[in-house]
Amino acid sequence: MIRLEAVMAQFPDLASAEVERWIDCRWVQPEQGDGGWVFHDIDVARVRLIYDIRYELAVDEDAVPLVLSLIDQLYELRGALHAVEGAVAQQPRDIQDAIRAALRRGRNPA
């Protein structure tokens, strides 16, 4: 677990008030510890993502919730596809082949 100060050290040009605003907006959700916010690796990655969206890509703050929502949806879809892939891999070879053929037909309906 990482304290806010250690997170801020990774982003020297980012004000802690900015990160606290992101927390207030629930864009990043660290735990409240005895001495302040406690970040897990996933929280630090989320700060890095928001930082990149805001400062590297120059996305307006009003658009950040939409961008984060779309990225979150992509990650959820990716996880669901991995689960489907795992389920297909557990099927007998003839079922796997049938699924692959159906997927090819779906991509090329003609």
C-alpha positions as CSV (number, residue, x, y, z in Angstrom):
1,M,0.0,0.0,0.0
2,I,1.2,3.5,-0.9
3,R,0.6,6.8,0.8
4,L,-0.5,9.9,-1.1
5,E,3.0,11.4,-0.6
6,A,4.6,8.5,-2.4
7,V,2.1,8.7,-5.2
8,M,2.8,12.4,-5.6
9,A,6.5,11.7,-5.8
10,Q,5.8,9.8,-9.1
11,F,4.1,12.9,-10.5
12,P,6.2,15.9,-9.6
13,D,4.2,18.4,-11.6
14,L,0.8,17.2,-10.2
15,A,-0.7,19.0,-7.2
16,S,-2.0,16.8,-4.4
17,A,-5.1,19.0,-4.4
18,E,-5.7,17.8,-8.0
19,V,-5.5,14.1,-6.9
20,E,-7.8,14.8,-4.0
21,R,-10.3,16.3,-6.4
22,W,-10.1,13.1,-8.5
23,I,-10.8,11.2,-5.3
24,D,-13.8,13.5,-4.5
25,C,-15.1,12.8,-8.1
26,R,-14.5,9.1,-7.4
27,W,-12.3,8.8,-10.5
28,V,-9.8,7.1,-8.2
29,Q,-10.8,5.3,-5.0
30,P,-8.0,4.7,-2.5
31,E,-8.8,3.6,1.0
32,Q,-9.0,6.0,3.9
33,G,-6.2,5.1,6.3
34,D,-5.2,6.4,9.7
35,G,-2.8,8.9,8.3
36,G,-4.7,9.7,5.1
37,W,-5.3,8.1,1.8
38,V,-3.8,4.7,1.1
39,F,-3.3,3.6,-2.5
40,H,-3.1,0.1,-4.0
41,D,-1.2,-0.5,-7.2
42,I,-4.4,-0.3,-9.1
43,D,-5.1,3.1,-7.6
44,V,-1.7,4.4,-8.7
45,A,-2.3,3.0,-12.2
46,R,-5.7,4.8,-12.2
47,V,-3.9,8.1,-11.2
48,R,-1.4,7.5,-14.0
49,L,-4.3,6.9,-16.5
50,I,-6.1,10.1,-15.4
51,Y,-2.9,12.1,-15.5
52,D,-2.2,10.9,-19.0
53,I,-5.8,11.7,-20.1
54,R,-5.7,15.1,-18.6
55,Y,-2.1,16.3,-19.3
56,E,-0.6,14.1,-22.1
57,L,-3.8,13.9,-24.2
58,A,-5.1,17.3,-23.1
59,V,-8.7,16.0,-22.5
60,D,-10.9,18.6,-21.0
61,E,-11.8,17.9,-17.3
62,D,-15.5,17.8,-18.2
63,A,-14.9,14.9,-20.7
64,V,-12.8,12.8,-18.3
65,P,-15.8,10.9,-16.7
66,L,-16.9,9.9,-20.2
67,V,-13.4,8.8,-21.2
68,L,-12.9,6.8,-18.0
69,S,-16.3,5.2,-18.4
70,L,-15.5,4.1,-22.0
71,I,-12.1,2.7,-20.8
72,D,-13.7,0.9,-17.9
73,Q,-16.2,-0.7,-20.3
74,L,-13.4,-1.8,-22.6
75,Y,-11.6,-3.5,-19.7
76,E,-14.9,-5.2,-18.6
77,L,-15.4,-6.4,-22.2
78,R,-11.9,-7.6,-22.3
79,G,-12.4,-9.6,-19.1
80,A,-15.6,-11.1,-20.4
81,L,-13.9,-12.1,-23.7
82,H,-11.1,-13.8,-21.7
83,A,-13.8,-15.7,-19.7
84,V,-15.5,-16.8,-22.9
85,E,-12.1,-17.8,-24.3
86,G,-11.4,-19.9,-21.2
87,A,-14.9,-21.6,-21.4
88,V,-14.4,-22.4,-25.1
89,A,-11.0,-23.9,-24.4
90,Q,-12.6,-26.3,-21.9
91,Q,-14.9,-27.7,-24.5
92,P,-14.2,-30.7,-26.7
93,R,-12.3,-30.0,-29.9
94,D,-15.4,-30.4,-32.1
95,I,-17.3,-27.8,-30.1
96,Q,-14.3,-25.5,-30.3
97,D,-14.1,-25.9,-34.1
98,A,-17.9,-25.2,-34.4
99,I,-17.6,-22.1,-32.3
100,R,-14.6,-20.8,-34.4
101,A,-16.6,-21.6,-37.6
102,A,-19.6,-19.7,-36.3
103,L,-17.4,-16.7,-35.4
104,R,-15.8,-16.7,-38.9
105,R,-19.3,-16.7,-40.4
106,G,-20.4,-13.9,-38.2
107,R,-17.5,-11.8,-39.4
108,N,-18.1,-12.7,-43.0
109,P,-21.9,-13.1,-43.3
110,A,-21.8,-13.2,-47.1
